[in-house]
């Protein structure tokens, strides 16, 4: 899982795992066994406690200012301190993934 820490309290992944009522270990096993993203969706959504649209709306509203105070130093260490408070966390994560997994020529 590299630097990612899945399922820690007050993290986005903890929210997502809670919606599907699964543990980190169960999630990692599902990912290991899945052949495609659709395969994951077919396994996860039947166990969801909220509809997909509601989860999407909830997660798409999370901004840098929503990062809990106790997690902020670690967030800033990973992603920097230059993000405005109203920047969406998923925009920060997407930009970080683009840098981390950029195609090398």
VEXFITOR-779070 format. One record per residue: residue in three letters; x, y, z of N, C-alpha, C, O in turn. Coordinates in Angstrom, 2 decimals, decimal comma. Each point is the difference from the previous one (the first is absolute). Layout:
BEGIN
<rec res="ALA" n_u="X" n_v="Y" n_w="Z" ca_u="X" ca_v="Y" ca_w="Z" c_u="X" c_v="Y" c_w="Z" o_u="X" o_v="Y" o_w="Z"/>
...
***
This chain:
BEGIN
<rec res="UNK" n_u="0,82" n_v="-1,19" n_w="0,00" ca_u="-0,82" ca_v="1,19" ca_w="0,00" c_u="0,86" c_v="1,25" c_w="0,00" o_u="-0,52" o_v="1,12" o_w="-0,01"/>
<rec res="UNK" n_u="1,82" n_v="-1,28" n_w="0,02" ca_u="0,88" ca_v="1,16" ca_w="-0,07" c_u="-0,19" c_v="0,92" c_w="1,18" o_u="-0,10" o_v="-0,45" o_w="1,14"/>
<rec res="UNK" n_u="0,06" n_v="1,76" n_w="-1,41" ca_u="-0,15" ca_v="0,99" ca_w="1,05" c_u="-1,45" c_v="0,15" c_w="0,47" o_u="-0,26" o_v="0,66" o_w="1,00"/>
<rec res="UNK" n_u="-0,67" n_v="-1,26" n_w="-1,73" ca_u="-1,40" ca_v="0,15" ca_w="0,37" c_u="-0,30" c_v="-0,76" c_w="1,27" o_u="0,47" o_v="-1,12" o_w="0,21"/>
<rec res="UNK" n_u="-1,26" n_v="1,74" n_w="0,63" ca_u="-0,44" ca_v="-0,61" ca_w="1,25" c_u="-1,51" c_v="-0,09" c_w="-0,04" o_u="-0,70" o_v="0,98" o_w="0,28"/>
<rec res="UNK" n_u="0,21" n_v="-2,14" n_w="-0,61" ca_u="-1,43" ca_v="-0,19" ca_w="-0,22" c_u="-0,71" c_v="-0,23" c_w="1,33" o_u="0,45" o_v="-0,78" o_w="0,84"/>
<rec res="UNK" n_u="-1,58" n_v="1,46" n_w="-0,68" ca_u="-0,89" ca_v="-0,29" ca_w="1,11" c_u="0,27" c_v="0,68" c_w="1,31" o_u="-0,70" o_v="-0,24" o_w="0,98"/>
<rec res="UNK" n_u="1,71" n_v="1,10" n_w="-0,92" ca_u="0,27" ca_v="0,71" ca_w="1,26" c_u="-1,19" c_v="0,86" c_w="0,37" o_u="-0,70" o_v="0,51" o_w="-0,87"/>
<rec res="UNK" n_u="0,49" n_v="-0,34" n_w="2,17" ca_u="-1,10" ca_v="0,83" ca_w="0,48" c_u="0,01" c_v="1,37" c_w="-0,66" o_u="1,05" o_v="0,60" o_w="-0,20"/>
<rec res="UNK" n_u="-2,24" n_v="-0,13" n_w="-0,13" ca_u="-0,23" ca_v="1,34" ca_w="-0,55" c_u="0,60" c_v="0,23" c_w="-1,37" o_u="0,20" o_v="1,15" o_w="-0,40"/>
<rec res="UNK" n_u="0,09" n_v="-2,22" n_w="-0,33" ca_u="0,51" ca_v="0,16" ca_w="-1,36" c_u="-1,11" c_v="-0,31" c_w="-1,00" o_u="-1,01" o_v="-0,60" o_w="0,36"/>
<rec res="UNK" n_u="1,21" n_v="1,01" n_w="-1,60" ca_u="-0,99" ca_v="-0,29" ca_w="-1,03" c_u="-0,18" c_v="-1,50" c_w="-0,20" o_u="-1,11" o_v="-0,48" o_w="-0,20"/>
<rec res="UNK" n_u="2,21" n_v="-0,24" n_w="0,26" ca_u="-0,13" ca_v="-1,45" ca_w="-0,19" c_u="-0,81" c_v="-0,64" c_w="1,13" o_u="-0,72" o_v="-0,97" o_w="-0,24"/>
<rec res="UNK" n_u="0,82" n_v="1,50" n_w="1,45" ca_u="-0,81" ca_v="-0,53" ca_w="1,10" c_u="-1,48" c_v="0,23" c_w="-0,26" o_u="-0,83" o_v="-0,86" o_w="0,30"/>
<rec res="UNK" n_u="0,50" n_v="2,02" n_w="-0,85" ca_u="-1,40" ca_v="0,28" ca_w="-0,36" c_u="-0,48" c_v="-1,00" c_w="-1,03" o_u="-1,09" o_v="-0,57" o_w="0,13"/>
<rec res="UNK" n_u="1,89" n_v="0,35" n_w="-1,16" ca_u="-0,39" ca_v="-0,91" ca_w="-1,08" c_u="-0,12" c_v="-1,44" c_w="0,53" o_u="-0,98" o_v="-0,68" o_w="-0,30"/>
<rec res="UNK" n_u="1,95" n_v="0,23" n_w="1,08" ca_u="-0,08" ca_v="-1,35" ca_w="0,54" c_u="-1,23" c_v="-0,16" c_w="0,91" o_u="-0,62" o_v="-1,05" o_w="0,02"/>
<rec res="UNK" n_u="0,29" n_v="2,10" n_w="0,71" ca_u="-1,19" ca_v="-0,03" ca_w="0,85" c_u="-1,27" c_v="-0,15" c_w="-0,81" o_u="-0,91" o_v="-0,72" o_w="0,40"/>
<rec res="UNK" n_u="0,84" n_v="1,41" n_w="-1,53" ca_u="-1,18" ca_v="-0,09" ca_w="-0,87" c_u="-0,19" c_v="-1,44" c_w="-0,48" o_u="-1,13" o_v="-0,47" o_w="-0,14"/>
<rec res="UNK" n_u="2,23" n_v="-0,22" n_w="-0,11" ca_u="-0,09" ca_v="-1,38" ca_w="-0,48" c_u="0,10" c_v="-1,03" c_w="1,12" o_u="-0,08" o_v="-1,20" o_w="-0,25"/>
<rec res="UNK" n_u="0,23" n_v="1,68" n_w="1,47" ca_u="0,06" ca_v="-0,87" ca_w="1,19" c_u="1,04" c_v="-1,12" c_w="-0,17" o_u="-0,27" o_v="-1,17" o_w="0,28"/>
<rec res="UNK" n_u="1,46" n_v="1,58" n_w="-0,73" ca_u="1,08" ca_v="-0,98" ca_w="-0,13" c_u="1,26" c_v="0,52" c_w="0,67" o_u="0,17" o_v="1,20" o_w="0,18"/>
<rec res="UNK" n_u="0,69" n_v="-2,12" n_w="0,17" ca_u="1,27" ca_v="0,35" ca_w="0,62" c_u="1,05" c_v="0,30" c_w="-1,07" o_u="-0,21" o_v="-0,27" o_w="-1,18"/>
<rec res="UNK" n_u="1,31" n_v="0,82" n_w="1,61" ca_u="1,12" ca_v="0,25" ca_w="-0,91" c_u="0,45" c_v="-1,31" c_w="-0,62" o_u="0,23" o_v="-0,08" o_w="-1,21"/>
<rec res="UNK" n_u="-0,11" n_v="-0,94" n_w="2,03" ca_u="0,47" ca_v="-1,30" ca_w="-0,49" c_u="-0,96" c_v="-0,56" c_w="-1,06" o_u="0,44" o_v="-0,54" o_w="-1,02"/>
<rec res="UNK" n_u="-1,74" n_v="0,66" n_w="1,26" ca_u="-0,98" ca_v="-0,47" ca_w="-0,97" c_u="0,11" c_v="0,79" c_w="-1,30" o_u="-0,07" o_v="-0,57" o_w="-1,09"/>
<rec res="UNK" n_u="0,24" n_v="1,88" n_w="1,21" ca_u="0,13" ca_v="0,84" ca_w="-1,18" c_u="1,23" c_v="-0,38" c_w="-0,81" o_u="-0,07" o_v="-0,15" o_w="-1,22"/>
<rec res="UNK" n_u="1,20" n_v="-0,01" n_w="1,89" ca_u="1,24" ca_v="-0,35" ca_w="-0,69" c_u="-0,16" c_v="-1,34" c_w="-0,71" o_u="0,47" o_v="-0,17" o_w="-1,13"/>
<rec res="UNK" n_u="-1,13" n_v="-0,78" n_w="1,77" ca_u="-0,22" ca_v="-1,30" ca_w="-0,63" c_u="-0,90" c_v="0,12" c_w="-1,23" o_u="0,25" o_v="-0,64" o_w="-1,02"/>
<rec res="UNK" n_u="-1,30" n_v="1,47" n_w="1,13" ca_u="-0,87" ca_v="0,21" ca_w="-1,16" c_u="0,77" c_v="0,59" c_w="-1,17" o_u="-0,17" o_v="-0,41" o_w="-1,15"/>
<rec res="UNK" n_u="1,03" n_v="1,38" n_w="1,44" ca_u="0,81" ca_v="0,61" ca_w="-1,06" c_u="0,92" c_v="-1,05" c_w="-0,61" o_u="0,15" o_v="-0,07" o_w="-1,22"/>
<rec res="UNK" n_u="0,45" n_v="-0,75" n_w="2,07" ca_u="0,89" ca_v="-1,06" ca_w="-0,49" c_u="-0,73" c_v="-0,95" c_w="-0,95" o_u="0,55" o_v="-0,43" o_w="-1,02"/>
<rec res="UNK" n_u="-1,79" n_v="0,10" n_w="1,38" ca_u="-0,76" ca_v="-0,99" ca_w="-0,76" c_u="-0,69" c_v="0,59" c_w="-1,23" o_u="-0,35" o_v="-0,74" o_w="-0,93"/>
<rec res="UNK" n_u="0,14" n_v="2,04" n_w="0,90" ca_u="-0,74" ca_v="0,63" ca_w="-1,09" c_u="0,84" c_v="0,04" c_w="-1,27" o_u="1,22" o_v="0,19" o_w="0,03"/>
<rec res="UNK" n_u="-1,90" n_v="-0,37" n_w="-1,12" ca_u="0,68" ca_v="0,08" ca_w="-1,30" c_u="-0,19" c_v="1,38" c_w="-0,64" o_u="0,82" o_v="0,44" o_w="-0,79"/>
<rec res="UNK" n_u="-1,94" n_v="0,24" n_w="1,15" ca_u="-0,30" ca_v="1,30" ca_w="-0,58" c_u="-0,65" c_v="0,90" c_w="1,06" o_u="-0,40" o_v="-0,47" o_w="1,06"/>
<rec res="UNK" n_u="0,31" n_v="1,76" n_w="-1,37" ca_u="-0,72" ca_v="0,93" ca_w="0,88" c_u="-1,47" c_v="-0,40" c_w="0,10" o_u="-0,60" o_v="0,10" o_w="1,07"/>
<rec res="UNK" n_u="0,02" n_v="-0,54" n_w="-2,18" ca_u="-1,40" ca_v="-0,43" ca_w="0,02" c_u="-0,20" c_v="-1,19" c_w="0,93" o_u="-1,02" o_v="-0,10" o_w="0,68"/>
<rec res="UNK" n_u="1,98" n_v="-0,78" n_w="-0,65" ca_u="-0,05" ca_v="-1,15" ca_w="0,90" c_u="-0,06" c_v="0,48" c_w="1,46" o_u="-0,77" o_v="-0,53" o_w="0,80"/>
<rec res="UNK" n_u="1,58" n_v="1,53" n_w="-0,47" ca_u="-0,02" ca_v="0,57" ca_w="1,36" c_u="-1,37" c_v="0,60" c_w="0,30" o_u="-0,57" o_v="-0,24" o_w="1,06"/>
<rec res="UNK" n_u="0,06" n_v="1,01" n_w="-1,99" ca_u="-1,30" ca_v="0,65" ca_w="0,21" c_u="-1,09" c_v="-1,04" c_w="0,23" o_u="-0,85" o_v="0,17" o_w="0,87"/>
<rec res="UNK" n_u="0,86" n_v="-1,23" n_w="-1,65" ca_u="-1,01" ca_v="-1,05" ca_w="0,15" c_u="0,08" c_v="-0,68" c_w="1,35" o_u="-1,02" o_v="-0,46" o_w="0,52"/>
<rec res="UNK" n_u="2,19" n_v="0,38" n_w="0,04" ca_u="0,18" ca_v="-0,64" ca_w="1,31" c_u="-0,34" c_v="0,95" c_w="1,15" o_u="-0,52" o_v="-0,42" o_w="1,04"/>
<rec res="UNK" n_u="0,81" n_v="1,72" n_w="-1,23" ca_u="-0,17" ca_v="0,95" ca_w="1,10" c_u="-1,41" c_v="0,56" c_w="0,13" o_u="-0,57" o_v="0,01" o_w="1,09"/>
<rec res="UNK" n_u="-0,01" n_v="0,45" n_w="-2,19" ca_u="-1,25" ca_v="0,76" ca_w="0,10" c_u="-1,16" c_v="-0,75" c_w="0,65" o_u="-0,79" o_v="0,63" o_w="0,68"/>
<rec res="UNK" n_u="0,65" n_v="-1,94" n_w="-0,85" ca_u="-1,11" ca_v="-0,67" ca_w="0,69" c_u="0,06" c_v="0,13" c_w="1,53" o_u="-1,03" o_v="-0,10" o_w="0,66"/>
<rec res="UNK" n_u="2,21" n_v="0,31" n_w="-0,10" ca_u="0,15" ca_v="0,11" ca_w="1,45" c_u="-0,07" c_v="1,45" c_w="0,49" o_u="0,07" o_v="0,24" o_w="1,21"/>
<rec res="UNK" n_u="-0,19" n_v="0,71" n_w="-2,11" ca_u="0,05" ca_v="1,42" ca_w="0,37" c_u="-1,18" c_v="0,38" c_w="0,90" o_u="-1,12" o_v="-0,48" o_w="-0,17"/>
<rec res="UNK" n_u="1,42" n_v="1,37" n_w="1,11" ca_u="-1,03" ca_v="0,50" ca_w="0,92" c_u="-0,62" c_v="1,30" c_w="-0,49" o_u="-0,97" o_v="0,49" o_w="0,59"/>
<rec res="UNK" n_u="1,50" n_v="0,08" n_w="-1,67" ca_u="-0,55" ca_v="1,20" ca_w="-0,63" c_u="0,05" c_v="-0,19" c_w="-1,51" o_u="0,81" o_v="-0,78" o_w="-0,50"/>
<rec res="UNK" n_u="-1,67" n_v="1,47" n_w="-0,24" ca_u="0,05" ca_v="-0,11" ca_w="-1,46" c_u="1,28" c_v="0,63" c_w="-0,56" o_u="0,57" o_v="0,90" o_w="0,61"/>
<rec res="UNK" n_u="-0,13" n_v="-1,38" n_w="-1,77" ca_u="1,23" ca_v="0,53" ca_w="-0,60" c_u="-0,02" c_v="1,52" c_w="-0,16" o_u="1,01" o_v="0,66" o_w="0,24"/>
<rec res="UNK" n_u="-2,15" n_v="-0,11" n_w="-0,65" ca_u="-0,08" ca_v="1,44" ca_w="-0,22" c_u="0,25" c_v="0,78" c_w="1,30" o_u="0,67" o_v="1,03" o_w="-0,02"/>
<rec res="UNK" n_u="-1,21" n_v="-1,53" n_w="1,12" ca_u="0,18" ca_v="0,68" ca_w="1,29" c_u="1,46" c_v="-0,03" c_w="0,44" o_u="0,52" o_v="1,00" o_w="0,51"/>
<rec res="UNK" n_u="0,14" n_v="-2,12" n_w="-0,69" ca_u="1,41" ca_v="-0,09" ca_w="0,35" c_u="0,82" c_v="0,94" c_w="-0,88" o_u="0,89" o_v="0,70" o_w="0,49"/>
<rec res="UNK" n_u="-1,18" n_v="-0,69" n_w="-1,78" ca_u="0,73" ca_v="0,87" ca_w="-0,92" c_u="-0,16" c_v="1,46" c_w="0,39" o_u="0,98" o_v="0,75" o_w="0,04"/>
<rec res="UNK" n_u="-2,20" n_v="-0,33" n_w="0,25" ca_u="-0,25" ca_v="1,39" ca_w="0,40" c_u="0,77" c_v="0,32" c_w="1,28" o_u="0,62" o_v="1,06" o_w="0,10"/>
<rec res="UNK" n_u="-0,67" n_v="-1,96" n_w="0,86" ca_u="0,70" ca_v="0,23" ca_w="1,27" c_u="1,50" c_v="0,16" c_w="-0,21" o_u="0,60" o_v="0,94" o_w="0,51"/>
<rec res="UNK" n_u="0,00" n_v="-1,85" n_w="-1,26" ca_u="1,45" ca_v="0,03" ca_w="-0,19" c_u="0,44" c_v="1,18" c_w="-0,87" o_u="1,09" o_v="0,54" o_w="0,20"/>
<rec res="UNK" n_u="-1,92" n_v="-0,15" n_w="-1,16" ca_u="0,36" ca_v="1,11" ca_w="-0,90" c_u="-0,08" c_v="1,37" c_w="0,68" o_u="0,40" o_v="1,00" o_w="-0,58"/>
<rec res="UNK" n_u="-0,91" n_v="-0,96" n_w="1,78" ca_u="-0,10" ca_v="1,27" ca_w="0,74" c_u="1,15" c_v="0,21" c_w="0,98" o_u="0,13" o_v="1,08" o_w="0,56"/>
<rec res="UNK" n_u="0,69" n_v="-2,09" n_w="-0,35" ca_u="1,07" ca_v="0,09" ca_w="1,01" c_u="1,10" c_v="0,92" c_w="-0,50" o_u="0,58" o_v="-0,22" o_w="-1,07"/>
<rec res="UNK" n_u="-0,30" n_v="1,26" n_w="1,85" ca_u="1,04" ca_v="0,97" ca_w="-0,37" c_u="1,18" c_v="-0,11" c_w="0,95" o_u="-0,06" o_v="-0,70" o_w="1,02"/>
<rec res="UNK" n_u="1,12" n_v="1,39" n_w="-1,37" ca_u="1,20" ca_v="0,02" ca_w="0,84" c_u="-0,34" c_v="0,47" c_w="1,42" o_u="0,58" o_v="-0,48" o_w="0,97"/>
<rec res="UNK" n_u="-1,52" n_v="1,41" n_w="-0,85" ca_u="-0,38" ca_v="0,48" ca_w="1,33" c_u="-0,70" c_v="-1,08" c_w="0,83" o_u="-0,08" o_v="0,12" o_w="1,22"/>
<rec res="UNK" n_u="-0,42" n_v="-1,18" n_w="-1,88" ca_u="-0,65" ca_v="-1,09" ca_w="0,72" c_u="0,97" c_v="-1,04" c_w="0,56" o_u="-0,40" o_v="-0,86" o_w="0,77"/>
<rec res="UNK" n_u="1,67" n_v="0,94" n_w="-1,16" ca_u="0,98" ca_v="-0,94" ca_w="0,53" c_u="0,07" c_v="0,21" c_w="1,51" o_u="0,26" o_v="1,12" o_w="0,46"/>
<rec res="UNK" n_u="-0,49" n_v="-2,19" n_w="0,33" ca_u="0,02" ca_v="0,16" ca_w="1,46" c_u="1,34" c_v="0,56" c_w="0,48" o_u="1,05" o_v="-0,32" o_w="-0,56"/>
<rec res="UNK" n_u="-1,11" n_v="1,13" n_w="1,59" ca_u="1,20" ca_v="0,67" ca_w="0,53" c_u="1,11" c_v="-0,99" c_w="0,32" o_u="1,17" o_v="0,27" o_w="-0,25"/>
<rec res="UNK" n_u="-1,54" n_v="-1,42" n_w="0,81" ca_u="1,03" ca_v="-0,97" ca_w="0,38" c_u="0,64" c_v="-0,69" c_w="-1,22" o_u="1,08" o_v="-0,59" o_w="0,13"/>
<rec res="UNK" n_u="-1,72" n_v="0,66" n_w="-1,29" ca_u="0,56" ca_v="-0,58" ca_w="-1,21" c_u="0,65" c_v="1,04" c_w="-0,91" o_u="0,69" o_v="-0,35" o_w="-0,96"/>
<rec res="UNK" n_u="-0,91" n_v="1,62" n_w="1,25" ca_u="0,50" ca_v="1,07" ca_w="-0,87" c_u="1,52" c_v="-0,01" c_w="-0,17" o_u="0,46" o_v="0,16" o_w="-1,13"/>
<rec res="UNK" n_u="0,34" n_v="-0,33" n_w="2,19" ca_u="1,46" ca_v="-0,01" ca_w="-0,22" c_u="0,45" c_v="-1,10" c_w="-0,97" o_u="0,88" o_v="0,22" o_w="-0,83"/>
<rec res="UNK" n_u="-1,48" n_v="-1,39" n_w="0,94" ca_u="0,36" ca_v="-1,09" ca_w="-0,90" c_u="-0,48" c_v="0,29" c_w="-1,42" o_u="0,72" o_v="-0,26" o_w="-0,97"/>
<rec res="UNK" n_u="-1,93" n_v="0,79" n_w="0,85" ca_u="-0,53" ca_v="0,39" ca_w="-1,32" c_u="0,95" c_v="1,00" c_w="-0,66" o_u="0,33" o_v="-0,13" o_w="-1,18"/>
<rec res="UNK" n_u="0,08" n_v="1,12" n_w="1,93" ca_u="0,89" ca_v="1,02" ca_w="-0,55" c_u="1,37" c_v="-0,56" c_w="-0,35" o_u="0,62" o_v="0,44" o_w="-0,97"/>
<rec res="UNK" n_u="-0,14" n_v="-1,39" n_w="1,75" ca_u="1,29" ca_v="-0,62" ca_w="-0,30" c_u="-0,08" c_v="-0,76" c_w="-1,33" o_u="0,93" o_v="0,06" o_w="-0,80"/>
<rec res="UNK" n_u="-2,03" n_v="-0,77" n_w="0,57" ca_u="-0,16" ca_v="-0,75" ca_w="-1,24" c_u="-0,32" c_v="0,88" c_w="-1,20" o_u="0,53" o_v="-0,21" o_w="-1,09"/>
<rec res="UNK" n_u="-1,41" n_v="1,20" n_w="1,30" ca_u="-0,58" ca_v="0,72" ca_w="-1,14" c_u="0,38" c_v="1,47" c_w="-0,07" o_u="-0,38" o_v="0,69" o_w="-0,96"/>
<rec res="UNK" n_u="1,10" n_v="-0,19" n_w="1,94" ca_u="0,42" ca_v="1,39" ca_w="-0,01" c_u="-0,94" c_v="0,91" c_w="0,79" o_u="-1,09" o_v="-0,42" o_w="0,41"/>
<rec res="UNK" n_u="1,53" n_v="1,64" n_w="-0,21" ca_u="-0,75" ca_v="0,96" ca_w="0,81" c_u="-0,62" c_v="1,11" c_w="-0,84" o_u="-0,66" o_v="0,89" o_w="0,54"/>
<rec res="UNK" n_u="0,85" n_v="-0,94" n_w="-1,85" ca_u="-0,43" ca_v="1,11" ca_w="-0,85" c_u="-1,45" c_v="-0,06" c_w="-0,45" o_u="-0,44" o_v="0,86" o_w="-0,75"/>
<rec res="UNK" n_u="-0,31" n_v="-1,85" n_w="1,19" ca_u="-1,37" ca_v="-0,16" ca_w="-0,47" c_u="-0,96" c_v="0,93" c_w="0,73" o_u="0,02" o_v="0,07" o_w="1,23"/>
<rec res="UNK" n_u="-0,85" n_v="0,64" n_w="-1,97" ca_u="-0,99" ca_v="0,86" ca_w="0,66" c_u="-1,03" c_v="-0,87" c_w="0,74" o_u="-0,23" o_v="-1,15" o_w="-0,35"/>
<rec res="UNK" n_u="-0,36" n_v="1,72" n_w="1,38" ca_u="-0,94" ca_v="-0,73" ca_w="0,85" c_u="-1,18" c_v="-0,57" c_w="-0,77" o_u="-0,56" o_v="-1,03" o_w="0,39"/>
<rec res="UNK" n_u="0,16" n_v="1,69" n_w="-1,48" ca_u="-1,18" ca_v="-0,46" ca_w="-0,74" c_u="0,34" c_v="-0,98" c_w="-1,13" o_u="-0,89" o_v="-0,39" o_w="-0,76"/>
<rec res="UNK" n_u="2,15" n_v="0,00" n_w="0,64" ca_u="0,37" ca_v="-0,97" ca_w="-1,05" c_u="-0,53" c_v="-1,38" c_w="0,40" o_u="0,11" o_v="-0,42" o_w="1,15"/>
<rec res="UNK" n_u="-0,68" n_v="-0,26" n_w="-2,11" ca_u="-0,53" ca_v="-1,34" ca_w="0,25" c_u="1,15" c_v="-0,98" c_w="0,25" o_u="0,99" o_v="0,00" o_w="-0,72"/>
<rec res="UNK" n_u="-1,16" n_v="-0,82" n_w="1,74" ca_u="1,04" ca_v="-0,98" ca_w="0,35" c_u="0,25" c_v="-0,95" c_w="-1,17" o_u="1,14" o_v="-0,35" o_w="-0,27"/>
<rec res="UNK" n_u="-2,19" n_v="-0,06" n_w="-0,44" ca_u="0,22" ca_v="-0,91" ca_w="-1,12" c_u="0,78" c_v="0,66" c_w="-1,13" o_u="0,69" o_v="-0,69" o_w="-0,75"/>
<rec res="UNK" n_u="-0,77" n_v="2,01" n_w="0,60" ca_u="0,85" ca_v="0,69" ca_w="-0,97" c_u="1,46" c_v="-0,08" c_w="0,43" o_u="0,89" o_v="-0,17" o_w="-0,83"/>
<rec res="UNK" n_u="-0,65" n_v="0,31" n_w="2,13" ca_u="1,37" ca_v="-0,12" ca_w="0,53" c_u="0,51" c_v="-1,42" c_w="-0,25" o_u="1,13" o_v="-0,18" o_w="-0,47"/>
<rec res="UNK" n_u="-1,95" n_v="-0,82" n_w="0,77" ca_u="0,41" ca_v="-1,40" ca_w="-0,19" c_u="0,22" c_v="-0,32" c_w="-1,47" o_u="0,96" o_v="-0,70" o_w="-0,35"/>
<rec res="UNK" n_u="-1,83" n_v="1,19" n_w="-0,52" ca_u="0,17" ca_v="-0,24" ca_w="-1,44" c_u="1,30" c_v="0,60" c_w="-0,51" o_u="0,72" o_v="-0,63" o_w="-0,77"/>
<rec res="UNK" n_u="-0,41" n_v="1,85" n_w="1,20" ca_u="1,24" ca_v="0,65" ca_w="-0,43" c_u="1,21" c_v="-0,78" c_w="0,51" o_u="0,99" o_v="-0,15" o_w="-0,71"/>
<rec res="UNK" n_u="-1,07" n_v="-0,33" n_w="1,94" ca_u="1,10" ca_v="-0,78" ca_w="0,57" c_u="0,18" c_v="-1,31" c_w="-0,77" o_u="1,13" o_v="-0,39" o_w="-0,30"/>
<rec res="UNK" n_u="-2,23" n_v="-0,28" n_w="-0,01" ca_u="0,09" ca_v="-1,24" ca_w="-0,79" c_u="0,60" c_v="0,26" c_w="-1,37" o_u="0,81" o_v="-0,78" o_w="-0,49"/>
<rec res="UNK" n_u="-1,20" n_v="1,88" n_w="-0,14" ca_u="0,54" ca_v="0,34" ca_w="-1,32" c_u="1,51" c_v="0,17" c_w="0,06" o_u="0,72" o_v="-0,42" o_w="-0,90"/>
<rec res="UNK" n_u="-0,24" n_v="1,06" n_w="1,98" ca_u="1,46" ca_v="0,16" ca_w="0,16" c_u="0,66" c_v="-1,33" c_w="0,30" o_u="1,03" o_v="-0,33" o_w="-0,59"/>
<rec res="UNK" n_u="-1,61" n_v="-0,44" n_w="1,50" ca_u="0,61" ca_v="-1,24" ca_w="0,45" c_u="0,03" c_v="-1,07" c_w="-1,09" o_u="0,94" o_v="-0,80" o_w="-0,08"/>
<rec res="UNK" n_u="-1,97" n_v="0,78" n_w="-0,75" ca_u="-0,13" ca_v="-1,06" ca_w="-0,99" c_u="0,11" c_v="0,50" c_w="-1,44" o_u="-0,51" o_v="-0,62" o_w="-0,93"/>
<rec res="UNK" n_u="1,18" n_v="1,75" n_w="0,78" ca_u="0,18" ca_v="0,56" ca_w="-1,34" c_u="0,80" c_v="-0,97" c_w="-0,86" o_u="0,91" o_v="-0,68" o_w="0,48"/>
<rec res="UNK" n_u="-1,27" n_v="0,64" n_w="-1,73" ca_u="0,75" ca_v="-0,85" ca_w="-0,93" c_u="1,40" c_v="0,56" c_w="-0,17" o_u="0,19" o_v="1,19" o_w="-0,22"/>
<rec res="UNK" n_u="0,74" n_v="-2,04" n_w="0,32" ca_u="1,39" ca_v="0,41" ca_w="-0,16" c_u="0,41" c_v="-0,28" c_w="-1,45" o_u="-0,21" o_v="-1,09" o_w="-0,52"/>
<rec res="UNK" n_u="0,79" n_v="2,07" n_w="-0,12" ca_u="0,40" ca_v="-0,16" ca_w="-1,41" c_u="1,27" c_v="-0,80" c_w="-0,13" o_u="0,48" o_v="-0,22" o_w="-1,11"/>
***
